[in-house]
Amino acid sequence: MKNNDTIAAIATPRGHGGIGIIRISGPLVTKVAYVILGKIPKKRQAEYLPFRNKDGLILDQGIALFFSSPDSFTGEDILELQGHGGPVILDLLLQQIISLSGLRIARPGEFLERAFLNNKLDLIQAEAIADLIDASSIQAARAAINSLQGIFSERINELVELLTNLRVDIESTIDFSEEKIDLFSKIKIESRINNLITRIDSIQNNANYGCLLREGMKVVIAGKPNAGKSSLLNALVGNDVAIVTPIAGTTRDVLREHIYFLDGMPLHITDTAGLGHSFDEVEKIGIERARFEIEKADHVLLIIDSTTTPTPIIDQYIYWSIIDCLPTNIPITIIRNKADITGEKICISEIKGYPIITISAKINLGVDFLLTYLHKIIGFTSSTEGIFLARRRHLDALETAAKYLGQCKLKLTNYYANEIELLAEDLRLAQQALSEITGEFSSDNLIKKIFSTFCIGK
Ligand SMILES: Nc1nc2c(c(=O)[nH]1)N(C=O)[C@@H](CNc1ccc(C(=O)N[C@@H](CCC(=O)O)C(=O)O)cc1)CN2
């Protein structure tokens, strides 16, 4: 797809800074250079020049950089005007540029979109740039760099190539035989499908990990009023973010979530209203919201006041009445709080398959132990070696591809020899799902949607 219009935008954040950059991309870049600089700068060489308006008035004095098509970030002609970083001066310069006919302000992500459409990078790499900019930890940034360098794309492309070869072989069988596979071919195809399944499984593991690094995990603290939910939140995030009082029901509404970085992975911790039975209208709304939060959780920390429940076994009623009203598919860890009062040892035990950790949130006893435990159950390490950042969209596509490969294998195992074209169809659908990850076969709508979430000037 060729773009005829030339786009311009301020590429640096708004505000006062040392340097501010305006980037222009498209066929009219040389015209802009003549108007603003009076010349076309030498390719890929920084030149210190006055930036003028149409009447020759100097607006700023800075560095100009010219990249000629196709050797540029977008693949088009690009001019960068690196001036002083003040909003007034940059706006004035940008106004001058877009007042030239054929020029307009770029949409968010449009430079990257053009780079993608001109095959400078694939969709994974474009997304990795956005994720690199938005990275909230060193580990997430490293993983984004890995994706940007093509580690993820390479693994998808390898898989697509193996799939294509297998499809070609199977489809030629359809063409030339009587749609039957002999036993020898069947075994060979089966081993090739198994190889694909193993590979996709390993990519899925890596991508799950990368997605966790990007999105983090949602941990919800739940429990009866006054069990110490807010104290636990404070102990975990390390400052007094929630109001803690000994009056039951202080947390009337769900508090905003707080982020704690566990080896670079964001833990989104939400403290909820007490899960008691309240007759107070305001508190009832809080409890409803708490349930809503719990349903979206990856992990629930169900906190119990150990002073009112001397041993977990005795007070089964309290545990199970709460657990019974929680969704069954979300892992729950029971936290026995207030060990400073009961003098209980910091430990981990288990009841009916639920892990129980004894702590004192108030005096910060066992909180590190709890974090180490969370760390372990997530299976998270701080190493980003070979880890690439992934998005939910990638996980969904990988799952679809894995589903079709699984179906294909099943059909082959059951040896529906006369359904060989169905095998080929499964492989085609698996390949299509994978190609959507890199953007090779993505719909225009999906591509527009992805790029529109990027920032202006990117
Ligand atoms: N001043 C400035 N700094 C920047 C960018 C930019 O656009 N301008 N970038 C923007 O995001 C990033 C760097 N990304 C870039 C990617 C490709 C090319 C480029 O010129 N590619 C050519 C030539 C490659 C080569 O010589 O090896 C090409 O792909 O053909 C430039 C910058 C970060 N820093």
The ligand as a Gaussian input file, in Angstrom:
#p B3LYP/6-31G(d) Opt

LIG

0 1
 N       16.591000      10.750000      15.910000
 C       15.957000       9.588000      15.977000
 N       16.264000       8.710000      16.925000
 C       15.601000       7.515000      17.005000
 C       14.581000       7.193000      16.085000
 C       14.279000       8.149000      15.068000
 O       13.382000       7.952000      14.233000
 N       14.990000       9.309000      15.053000
 N       13.912000       5.968000      16.202000
 C       12.646000       5.744000      15.715000
 O       11.855000       4.992000      16.211000
 C       14.542000       4.902000      16.964000
 C       15.591000       4.251000      16.105000
 N       15.001000       3.527000      15.014000
 C       15.397000       3.614000      13.701000
 C       15.151000       2.521000      12.909000
 C       15.572000       2.528000      11.600000
 C       16.244000       3.620000      11.090000
 C       16.771000       3.605000       9.696000
 O       17.284000       4.603000       9.207000
 N       16.691000       2.485000       9.009000
 C       17.169000       2.330000       7.657000
 C       18.675000       2.136000       7.619000
 C       19.175000       0.982000       8.385000
 C       20.698000       0.931000       8.490000
 O       21.392000       1.822000       8.083000
 O       21.163000      -0.090000       9.028000
 C       16.479000       1.168000       6.993000
 O       15.848000       0.363000       7.681000
 O       16.567000       1.108000       5.774000
 C       16.459000       4.727000      11.897000
 C       16.036000       4.720000      13.204000
 C       15.114000       5.462000      18.222000
 N       15.939000       6.649000      17.969000

